[in-house]
Amino acid sequence: MTFIGNRYELLNCDGQLELNKIYKARDVFDNKKVLIKVVEHNEYMESNFITNLIDETTMINNIHSKYISKTIDVGVHCTELTTLYYMVSEYYNGITLVNMINGNYLHLEAIINIATQIVKALEILHENNVYHGNLNPTNILVDKDYNIRLLNFQTTKANNGINIRAGGEFRYLCPHQLCINFTDLDSDLFSLGIILFESIFKKLPFEEGKNEEEMLKNIDKGINWNQNIAINGNDKFINIIKKLLSRNEKYEYLQDILIDLSNVMYEKADIIDTEEINEDIEETIERPKKIKKRKILLAVSMISLVFITILSIL
């Protein structure tokens, strides 16, 4: 058994602790299931990170949203080799988005549904002057009905606006996070664009960089859209991704993204063709006329039959 903080027993750990992974765990004090994520101290973390993390967790727990997971506990777990920080969230029966992407569980409607919920969660956070700053598929849980929960959205703000680069993760950071460690609305939307690109094309738009300089070079090269074949998607949805990753034509308001996503979903809906609707209307109108005509013909036939019968008797 592997315990974190002498309180949380990891349920799906095979013995070797993986950092930056969400584990299912049991709170032995309260005997209930929780989710726990462990990150290792690194050079990007500020000296007041853990105290700020406690404060930010308390503040964000006052934000009530079905898209945002509550954080139950945060703390420090020290080993002989390193210092670990853990964040405990309320239990949610889902898997990480990265597992869904890798497992081919996603179709376009599911991706649009997930994207819409992420945007709504970001909208609520931004209304409370909070930016996620660490948006990536390992921090998004998805259940069997494609409902989501966002986790670990307080780590960047607790680190004075600097992304903690947990596990050396640079792939989902925007240029100004890589250059000057500045987090804002644009950084969250850029990260969302990378996530949606990965969901559609099954690969990262800017590949993987070993450090900030390499990632910036990859981003500067841009994306050759003609060389990318969508596993599932359409042109209008890909245009949303292009705009999220664009340096010039950017989204200014989250509501605009929701409108564009709704338009794509509307086009994908199973709507009866207008010609079919008109045919149904015409058939509905003509049906009483046909029935009336049949009744008249039947009456004439009956009268003729009676008349013939009378003549035969005479």
C-alpha positions as CSV (number, residue, x, y, z in Angstrom):
1,M,0.0,0.0,0.0
2,T,1.1,3.5,-0.8
3,F,0.1,6.4,1.5
4,I,0.4,10.1,0.9
5,G,0.4,12.5,3.9
6,N,-0.1,9.5,6.2
7,R,-3.8,9.8,5.4
8,Y,-4.5,8.9,1.8
9,E,-4.2,5.4,0.5
10,L,-3.6,5.2,-3.2
11,L,-6.0,2.6,-4.7
12,N,-4.7,2.4,-8.3
13,C,-0.9,2.6,-7.6
14,D,1.2,-0.5,-8.4
15,G,4.0,0.5,-6.1
16,Q,5.9,3.1,-8.0
17,L,4.4,6.6,-7.6
18,E,3.9,8.5,-10.8
19,L,4.1,12.2,-10.4
20,N,1.6,14.6,-12.1
21,K,-0.9,11.7,-12.3
22,I,-4.4,11.7,-10.8
23,Y,-4.9,8.8,-8.4
24,K,-8.0,7.4,-6.9
25,A,-7.4,7.2,-3.1
26,R,-9.1,6.4,0.2
27,D,-9.2,9.0,3.0
28,V,-8.5,6.7,5.9
29,F,-9.7,9.4,8.4
30,D,-13.2,9.7,6.8
31,N,-13.2,6.4,5.0
32,K,-14.3,7.8,1.7
33,K,-13.0,7.9,-1.9
34,V,-11.1,11.0,-3.1
35,L,-8.8,12.0,-6.0
36,I,-5.2,13.0,-5.4
37,K,-2.5,14.5,-7.5
38,V,1.1,14.6,-6.5
39,V,3.7,17.0,-7.9
40,E,7.4,17.3,-7.2
41,H,9.1,20.5,-6.0
42,N,11.2,22.1,-8.8
43,E,13.1,25.2,-9.7
44,Y,10.0,27.0,-10.9
45,M,8.2,26.9,-7.6
46,E,8.2,30.0,-5.4
47,S,9.2,29.7,-1.7
48,N,5.7,30.6,-0.6
49,F,3.9,28.1,-3.0
50,I,2.3,25.9,-0.3
51,T,1.0,28.7,1.9
52,N,-0.4,30.4,-1.2
53,L,-1.9,27.1,-2.3
54,I,-3.8,26.8,0.9
55,D,-5.1,30.4,0.6
56,E,-6.1,30.0,-3.1
57,T,-7.8,26.6,-2.4
58,T,-9.9,28.2,0.3
59,M,-10.9,31.1,-2.0
60,I,-11.7,29.0,-5.1
61,N,-13.8,26.5,-3.0
62,N,-16.2,29.4,-2.6
63,I,-16.8,29.3,-6.4
64,H,-19.7,27.0,-7.0
65,S,-19.8,25.3,-10.4
66,K,-20.6,21.8,-11.7
67,Y,-17.6,22.1,-14.0
68,I,-15.1,22.8,-11.2
69,S,-13.9,20.2,-8.7
70,K,-13.7,21.1,-5.0
71,T,-10.3,20.7,-3.4
72,I,-10.5,19.0,0.0
73,D,-6.9,19.2,1.2
74,V,-3.4,20.2,0.2
75,G,-0.2,19.4,1.9
76,V,3.5,18.4,1.8
77,H,4.8,14.8,1.6
78,C,8.5,14.5,2.2
79,T,10.6,11.4,1.2
80,E,14.3,10.7,1.5
81,L,14.9,12.0,-2.0
82,T,12.6,14.9,-2.6
83,T,9.7,17.1,-1.5
84,L,6.2,16.4,-2.9
85,Y,3.1,18.5,-2.8
86,Y,-0.3,16.8,-2.9
87,M,-3.8,18.2,-3.8
88,V,-6.8,16.2,-2.8
89,S,-10.1,16.7,-4.7
90,E,-13.6,15.4,-4.2
91,Y,-14.2,12.0,-5.9
92,Y,-15.4,12.1,-9.5
93,N,-16.1,8.9,-11.4
94,G,-14.3,9.7,-14.7
95,I,-11.0,9.4,-16.5
96,T,-8.6,12.0,-17.6
97,L,-9.1,13.6,-21.0
98,V,-5.6,12.4,-22.0
99,N,-6.7,8.8,-21.6
100,M,-9.8,9.5,-23.7
101,I,-7.7,11.1,-26.4
102,N,-5.3,8.2,-26.4
103,G,-8.1,5.6,-26.2
104,N,-10.1,6.9,-29.2
105,Y,-13.2,7.4,-27.2
106,L,-14.0,10.8,-28.7
107,H,-16.2,11.8,-31.7
108,L,-16.8,15.3,-32.8
109,E,-20.0,15.8,-30.8
110,A,-18.2,14.6,-27.6
111,I,-15.3,17.0,-28.3
112,I,-17.6,19.9,-28.8
113,N,-19.5,19.0,-25.6
114,I,-16.3,18.8,-23.6
115,A,-15.0,22.1,-25.2
116,T,-18.2,23.9,-24.4
117,Q,-18.0,22.8,-20.7
118,I,-14.3,23.9,-20.4
119,V,-15.2,27.3,-21.8
120,K,-18.1,27.6,-19.3
121,A,-15.7,26.7,-16.5
122,L,-13.2,29.2,-17.6
123,E,-15.9,31.8,-17.8
124,I,-16.8,31.3,-14.2
125,L,-13.2,31.4,-13.1
126,H,-12.5,34.6,-15.1
127,E,-15.6,36.2,-13.6
128,N,-13.9,35.7,-10.2
129,N,-10.5,37.0,-11.5
130,V,-9.0,33.6,-11.6
131,Y,-7.1,32.1,-14.6
132,H,-6.4,28.4,-14.8
133,G,-2.8,28.8,-16.1
134,N,-2.3,25.0,-16.1
135,L,-5.0,23.8,-18.5
136,N,-4.0,20.4,-20.0
137,P,-5.7,17.0,-20.5
138,T,-4.3,15.6,-17.3
139,N,-6.2,18.2,-15.3
140,I,-9.6,17.5,-17.0
141,L,-11.7,14.6,-15.9
142,V,-14.5,13.2,-18.1
143,D,-17.3,10.8,-17.2
144,K,-19.1,8.3,-19.4
145,D,-21.6,11.0,-20.5
146,Y,-18.8,13.4,-21.4
147,N,-19.4,15.6,-18.4
148,I,-16.2,17.3,-17.1
149,R,-14.5,18.5,-14.0
150,L,-11.6,20.8,-14.0
151,L,-8.8,20.2,-11.4
152,N,-5.7,21.9,-10.2
153,F,-6.6,25.4,-11.4
154,Q,-5.1,27.1,-8.3
155,T,-1.5,26.0,-8.7
156,T,-0.4,28.7,-11.1
157,K,-2.0,31.5,-9.1
158,A,-0.5,30.1,-5.9
159,N,2.9,30.2,-7.6
160,N,2.5,34.0,-8.2
161,G,1.3,33.5,-11.8
162,I,4.1,31.2,-12.8
163,N,3.2,27.8,-14.2
164,I,4.9,25.2,-12.0
165,R,5.9,23.0,-15.1
166,A,5.0,19.8,-13.2
167,G,6.9,16.9,-14.6
168,G,8.7,19.2,-17.0
169,E,5.4,19.9,-18.9
170,F,5.9,22.7,-21.4
171,R,3.6,21.5,-24.2
172,Y,0.4,23.3,-23.3
173,L,1.9,26.7,-22.4
174,C,1.4,29.9,-24.5
175,P,4.4,32.0,-25.7
176,H,4.1,34.6,-23.0
177,Q,4.0,32.0,-20.3
178,L,7.2,30.5,-21.8
179,C,8.9,33.9,-22.2
180,I,7.9,36.0,-19.2
181,N,5.8,33.7,-17.0
182,F,2.7,35.8,-17.5
183,T,-0.7,34.1,-17.2
184,D,-4.0,35.6,-18.5
185,L,-7.1,34.8,-20.5
186,D,-5.1,34.3,-23.7
187,S,-2.9,31.7,-22.0
188,D,-6.0,29.6,-21.1
189,L,-7.5,29.9,-24.6
190,F,-4.1,29.0,-26.2
191,S,-4.0,25.9,-24.0
192,L,-7.6,25.1,-25.0
193,G,-6.6,25.3,-28.6
194,I,-3.8,22.8,-28.1
195,I,-6.1,20.4,-26.3
196,L,-8.7,20.6,-29.1
197,F,-6.1,20.2,-31.8
198,E,-4.8,17.0,-30.0
199,S,-8.4,15.7,-29.7
200,I,-9.0,16.1,-33.4
201,F,-5.6,15.2,-34.9
202,K,-4.3,12.8,-32.3
203,K,-1.0,14.7,-32.0
204,L,0.3,18.0,-30.6
205,P,0.4,21.0,-32.9
206,F,3.9,22.1,-31.8
207,E,5.3,18.7,-30.9
208,E,7.3,18.4,-27.6
209,G,10.1,20.7,-26.5
210,K,12.7,19.9,-23.9
211,N,12.7,23.5,-22.6
212,E,11.1,26.9,-23.1
213,E,13.5,27.9,-26.0
214,E,12.7,24.7,-28.0
215,M,9.0,25.1,-27.5
216,L,9.1,28.7,-28.6
217,K,11.0,27.7,-31.8
218,N,8.3,25.1,-32.5
219,I,5.5,27.6,-32.0
220,D,7.3,30.2,-34.2
221,K,7.4,27.6,-37.0
222,G,3.6,27.6,-36.9
223,I,1.3,24.8,-38.1
224,N,1.1,23.4,-41.6
225,W,-2.6,22.8,-41.7
226,N,-2.4,21.1,-45.1
227,Q,-0.3,18.3,-43.7
228,N,-2.7,17.5,-40.9
229,I,-5.6,15.1,-41.4
230,A,-8.4,15.3,-38.9
231,I,-9.4,11.9,-37.3
232,N,-12.8,13.4,-36.5
233,G,-13.8,17.0,-37.2
234,N,-15.0,19.5,-39.8
235,D,-13.7,22.7,-41.3
236,K,-15.7,25.0,-39.0
237,F,-14.5,23.3,-35.9
238,I,-10.9,23.4,-37.1
239,N,-11.4,27.1,-37.7
240,I,-12.2,27.5,-34.0
241,I,-8.9,25.8,-33.2
242,K,-7.0,28.0,-35.7
243,K,-8.4,31.1,-34.0
244,L,-7.6,29.9,-30.5
245,L,-3.9,29.3,-31.6
246,S,-3.7,32.4,-33.7
247,R,-1.4,35.3,-32.7
248,N,-3.4,37.9,-34.6
249,E,-7.1,36.9,-35.0
250,K,-7.9,36.0,-31.4
251,Y,-11.1,35.5,-29.5
252,E,-11.7,38.4,-27.2
253,Y,-14.7,37.0,-25.4
254,L,-15.5,33.5,-24.2
255,Q,-19.1,33.9,-25.3
256,D,-17.9,34.1,-28.9
257,I,-16.3,30.7,-28.6
258,L,-19.5,29.3,-27.2
259,I,-21.5,30.7,-30.1
260,D,-19.1,29.2,-32.7
261,L,-19.2,25.8,-30.9
262,S,-23.0,26.0,-30.9
263,N,-23.0,26.7,-34.6
264,V,-20.9,23.6,-35.3
265,M,-23.1,21.4,-33.1
266,Y,-26.2,22.8,-34.8
267,E,-24.8,21.8,-38.2
268,K,-23.9,18.3,-37.0
269,A,-27.4,17.7,-35.5
270,D,-29.7,15.3,-37.3
271,I,-32.1,17.8,-38.8
272,I,-34.6,16.7,-41.4
273,D,-33.9,18.2,-44.9
274,T,-36.2,21.1,-45.9
275,E,-37.4,19.2,-49.0
276,E,-38.4,16.2,-46.8
277,I,-40.3,18.6,-44.5
278,N,-42.2,20.1,-47.5
279,E,-42.9,16.6,-48.8
280,D,-44.4,15.6,-45.4
281,I,-46.5,18.8,-45.4
282,E,-47.8,18.1,-48.9
283,E,-48.6,14.5,-48.0
284,T,-50.4,15.6,-44.9
285,I,-52.5,18.1,-46.9
286,E,-53.3,15.6,-49.7
287,R,-54.1,12.7,-47.4
288,P,-57.7,13.9,-46.6
289,K,-58.4,14.5,-50.3
290,K,-57.2,11.0,-51.2
291,I,-59.3,9.5,-48.4
292,K,-62.4,11.4,-49.6
293,K,-61.8,10.3,-53.2
294,R,-61.6,6.7,-52.1
295,K,-64.9,7.0,-50.1
296,I,-66.7,8.4,-53.2
297,L,-65.4,5.6,-55.4
298,L,-66.4,3.0,-52.9
299,A,-69.9,4.5,-52.6
300,V,-70.3,4.5,-56.4
301,S,-69.1,0.9,-56.6
302,M,-71.6,-0.2,-53.9
303,I,-74.5,1.6,-55.7
304,S,-73.5,-0.1,-59.0
305,L,-73.4,-3.5,-57.3
306,V,-76.8,-3.0,-55.8
307,F,-78.3,-1.9,-59.2
308,I,-76.8,-4.9,-61.0
309,T,-78.2,-7.2,-58.3
310,I,-81.7,-5.8,-58.7
311,L,-81.6,-6.1,-62.5
312,S,-80.6,-9.8,-62.2
313,I,-83.5,-10.5,-59.9
314,L,-85.9,-8.9,-62.3
